[in-house]
Amino acid sequence: MRVLFSSMRMIGHLRPLFPYADILLKRGHHVLFAAPHDAGATIRDAGFDHAEFGHPGDTKLGEISGRFATMTPDEVAETAVREIFVGLNAPAALPGLRSIIGSWGPDVVVRESMEFGASLAAAETGIPTARVASSNMRAEAKVLYSASIPLDAIRQKAGIEPDSGASLRAEPSFTSFPPSMDGDVSFAGLRTPFRVRAIREMISGSGDIVPSWAIDDGRPLVFITFGTLAAGSERNHRLFRIALEAVGALPVRALFSTGAAMDLAGLGDVPENVTVTSWVNQREVFPRASVLICHGGAGTVLAGLAHGIPMVVTPISADQPSNARLVEEAGAGSTLIQPAATSLRAAIERALYDPEMRSAAARVAHEMSVMPSIDDAVREIERLNIR
C-alpha cells in the first residue's frame, strides 16, 4: 500500500504524523510526505521521503497575521482557518498535490487536519482520506465549521460538488487527546475519532543520556517552553522574562527552551537556577519534569499530560486558549492570560504542591495510557485501502 501524508510546514503539524508513517514503513508499506519546501529538512531528518507542494509565501501570510494583534483569540483562530489555511495555503498546495498524486499514485492520503489541499486533490481522484488531528476535538469542530464555506468555493472552482463540510465531518480521524480533554462535540456531527496513545510512545526518553541540566540535586525540575515559533515575535519576549523572574525566586531548578529564533542575549540576566537553551530533546525532559509552563500547543500539552505533569498554561494564539481551558477543566493545571511574575510564581507553586492538581494530572495520564496503540491506528488506515 502507498500512503501519502500531507502537512503544513510547521513542526507541530508534522510531528503528529511521524509515528503513523514509521509504523507503516515497518509493516512494509510505502510512505511519502507532501509538504512545502521549508518542511523538507524536518521530514528527511525523521527518515521519510519528501515531495514539495507550493506555499503562498510569508509576505502574503504576514498581510493577514499582521491583523491578529487587534483580534480576540477566537477571531484569530477563525481568520487563520478561513484566510490562511484554506484561502491561501490550499490553493497554493493544490497544483503540487495533484502532480504528486498523479505521479506517485497513493492508495490512501493521510493529512494533518489543518492542511486542506490534500482533501481537495484526493476528492478529485476518489482516493480515501483520513486526518490526524493537530488540536482537540472542540477546536477541530470549530476549524471544520470555519473551513466549510471557503473550501466549498475552491471545490466549486475545481469542479467538485460543494458539500458544506460534510466530507470533512465524515472523514476518519485520529487523535491523541483522551475523551476527558476533548469536550462535548456532539453538536458538530463529527465522526467519532480513533484515539491513539502515540504521544508518550513518541517522546519517552531512553534514559541512557543524562544531560547536565538533568542532574538531580533534590530540587524539582520546572520545564518552560512556549513552542518553536514564539521567540520570533518581540512581544513574546516579555513573557519569557516574566517566566525567568517567576522561577528565579523559587526553590526549583528550571530548564527553559526558547526556540531557535531567540537571541539568548536578549533575555537579560538569567537566574542561577535556570538553564536556558534554544533547543532541547524533549524526550529527555518530560520523564524528569515536575511542572510544565507552556503556551498550550497541542503537542506540548499532550506530552506533559501523558507523563502526568501538572502545568501552567499561558496561551498565545491558535488552539492554545482552547487547550488551556481543557487542561483547567480537567483539574490538571491552571491558565494565566498575560501573567505577571507574581501570579505565575503562585501558579507554579500550586502545580508543585497541590495534591488535587497532581492527582488530576495523573488521572489524565492513566486515561491516555490505556488508549489504543499506534499499531491499532495503522490497521485502521490499512482498512481504508479495502475498496
N, C-alpha and C positions, 0 to 999 in steps of 0.2 A: 504494500500500500504506500502511496505517496501522499504526504501530509504537508501542506503549505501553511506556515504560520505567518501572520501579518500583524504588524505593530507600528505604532508611532515610534519616534526615535528616543524618547526619554527612558532612562534605565528603569524607573519604577513601573513602566508599562511593559518593558521587555522581560524583566526578570521573572515575573509570574509564569511566563510561557516556558521557560527553560526546563523545569522538571518534567513537563509533559513530553517535550521534544527528546529529552535524554532517555526516558523510558521507551519511547517509540523506537529510537535508534537501537537500543539494547534488544528490543523484540524483533529486530530485523527489518524494520520499515525504513523508508527513505524520507528525509526531512529537509526542508528548505525554509529559510526565513526571508520574508519580503519586508523591507523597511527602508526609510530614507538613507542616504549616503552616510550621514553622521552616526548612524547606529552600527555601521559595519564593524568597527573595532570591537565593540562590546559583544556582538554576535559571534565574531570569529574567536575572540578570547574564550567564549563559552564552549567552543568546539563545534559550531554549526556553520553551514554554508549560507552566504548572504546574496540575495538578489535585490537590486535597488529599484525603488519607485520614486516618483517625484515628490517634491516638497515646495510649498509656496514661497518659502524664504522668510528670514527673520524680519525683514523690513515690513512686509505685509502683516505678519503676526503682531509686530510691535505697534502698528497703527490701531489695532484692536485692543491689545493688552494695555496700551497707554491710557485707556479709559477706565481701567479697573479700579484705580485709586479712589474714584468718586462713587463706586458702586458698593452695594451690600454684598456679603458673601454669596447669597442666593442669586443675585443678579450677575455676579462674576461667573458662577457655575453655568447659568443658563446661556449667557453670552458666549462663553468659551465653547460650549457644545454647538450652538446654532451657527456662530460666525467663524469659528476656527476649526473645530473637529470635523464638522460637516461642510460648512460654507467654503473653507479654504483647503483643508487637508484632503478631503475625499476627492474633489475634482482633480487635484494635483496628483494624487496617487493612482487614480483610475486608469490612465493610459498604460502606465508601467505594469500595473497588476494584470490588466488584460493581456499584455505581452508575456508576462511570466506564466500566467495560466495557460496561454496558448502554446508556449514552447515546452514547458515542464510537465504539463498535464497532471495536476494533482487530482487525487480521488476525494480528498476532504480538505476543507480550509478551516483553520482554527485561528480566529482573530482575537486580539485583546479588545476589550469591549468599547474602547474609545476610537478604534480605527474602523471607519465605516466604508472606506473604499473597497475593502475585500467583500463586504456583504453585497455591494453592487455588482462587482465583477463576477462573483460566484453565481449571483442570481441570473446573470445573462447567459450562463452556460449550464445552469442546473446542477452545479456541484453543491453537495450538502455542506453546511457550515455549522460551526459551534463557536462560542466565545468564552474566553476566560475573563471573569470579572476583575477589574482593577480597582473596584471600590465596593462598599457594602451594598446590599440589595435595595435598600431605601434610596441610596444615591443613584444606583443603576436605573431604578424605575424613573427617577426624575430625568436622567440622561436620555433614556429612550423616548420619553414624552417630548422633551425639548428637541430631539433629533428628528422626529417623525415628519414634521411639516417641511423643513428644508431638504430632508432626504427624499421626500416624495417629488419635490421639484426636480432633483437630479435624476431620479428614476424615470420620470416622465420624459425628460430630455434624452435619456438613453434608450427610450423605447421599452421600459419596464413598467408594468402596471403599478401605479401608486396604491399603497395599501394601508396608509395611516399608521405605520409602525407594526402591523400585525405580524409580519415575518420576523421582526426583531424580537417581539414578545414570545413568539413560538420557538425561537432558536434555542437548542440545548445550550446550557451554560454551566460553567464550573466556577466554584468559589472556595476560598479558604476561610471565609467568615463562618463562624458557627451560628446556629439559629438564634441564640440569645443576643448576638451582635448585629443582626440584620434588620430588626424591626419588622413591623407588620406591613407587608406589601401586597396583601390580598386584593386591595383596591386596583392594583396596576395590571392585573391579568397576566403577570409574568409566569412563564413555565417554571416549575419548581427546580431550583438549581441542584446540581450534583455537588455535594460538599466534600472537600478533599483536605486531608491533613498534610498539605505539601509544604507549608511554611517552615515548620520545625525541621522537617527532613532536609530542607534546602539549606538552612542556616546553622544547624547544630555543628559545633566545632568538634574536632577530633581529640582535643586535649593534649596533643603531643607537643604543641608550641606554647610557651609561657612568655608573652611579651613583658617588657619591663613594667608597663603600667598595671599589669595583672598580678603582680606580686602582692599577696595578701599580707597587710600589716595590721589587720584587726579592724580597720575601718571599712564600712560598707562602700561599695562602688556605685557611683551615680553616673549613668551614661547619658550624655547630652548630644542630640543630633536633630537638626532641623532640615534634613534632607540634602540632596546633592545640588539643588538649584537655589536655595535661599541666599547663599553667600553672594550670588550675582546681583542682588539688589541692595543698594546702600541703606535703604530704610530698615532692612532686617538686621543690620549690624548693631543697632541699639539693643535689639532683643538679645543678641549674642553677648553684649557687655553686661546686660542685666542678669543673664544666666551665670556668667562668671562671678559677678558680685554676690549672687544668691548662694552659690555653693561655697564660695570662699570663706564664709563665716560659719560653716557647718563642720562637724567632726566626721567628715567623709573624705574619700578620695574620689576624684571625678575625672572622667575621660570625655573630652569634647571633640567630636568630629565635625569640622566646619564645612567641608566640601572643598573641592579643588579650586573654586573661583575666589576663595578668600585669601587676601594678603594678611598673613597672620600678624604682621606688624601693626595692622590697623585695629587690633583688639585692645591695644594698650597693655597695662600691667595685668599679668596673669597670676592669680593666687598660687601659692606654693603647693596646694593640694590638688591642683588641676593639671592634667596633661592635655595639651592641645595638639591636634593633628589634622591635616587636611583630608585624610582618608584613613579608615581602619577596616580590617576584615571583621565584619560584624559576627561572623561565625564564632569568633573567639570571645566576643564581648557578652552576648546575651546570656550564656550559661553562668557568667560571673556577676552580672549586674543585680543590684538590689532595688534600684529605682531607675526609671526611664523618663527623661524630659525630652519631649519631641513635638513636632509640628502637626502630627496627626495623619501623616501619609499612610495609606493602607498597608503597605509592606512593613513599615516600621511598627505600626500598631499591632499587626498580627504577629510579628516576630516577638515583640515584647510579651504579648498575652500568651503565646504558645509556651513561653517559659515561665508564666505565672508572675510576671514583673508588674507591680503597680506603677502607674505612670502619672505624669503631669503633662497635659496636652495644651499647647498654645497654638491654635490653628492659624494658618496664614492665608490659605486660598483653597480653591478646587473643592474636593470632597472632604477636606480636613475638618471643617466645622461639624459635618455630619458624623464623621468618625469619632470626634471628640465627644459629641453628645451621647453616642452609643457606649463609649467607654464609661462615661459618668453614670449613665442609666444602669449599667451592669454593676456599678459599685467598685469597678476595678481601677479607678483613677479619678482625677479631677481636671476641670477645664479652667484655663485662665485666658481671658481676652485682654491683650495689651497689659501684661503683668508689670508690676514694679518689683524691685529686688526683694522687698519685704514680703509681699504676697506670694512670690514664687518660693521664697525660703520657707514660709509656713506650709505651703502645699507639699514641698519636698519632705519636710518633717512628718507631715501626715502620712505620706506614702511610705515612709520608713517605719513608722511606729503604730499606725492604726491597724489593729488586728482584723477588723471587719473588711477594710480595703484589701489587705493582703490575702485574706481568705477568699474574697470575691475574685481576685485575680487568679488564684489557684483553681477555683471552680471553673473559670473560663478555660484555663489551660487543660484541665481534665476533659472538658467538653470537646475541645479541639483534638485531643489525643485519641479519642475513640471514633472520630470520623473516618470514612473510607480512605484507603491509601491511594497514592498516585497511580499505582498499578491498576486499581479498580477503575480509576478515571480513564486511563488509557484504553481499557477494554470497552468503555462506553464510546470512546472515539472510534475504535475499530468497528463497532457495530454500525456507525454512520455509513460505512462503505458497503453495507449489505443493502443493495437497492434492487 
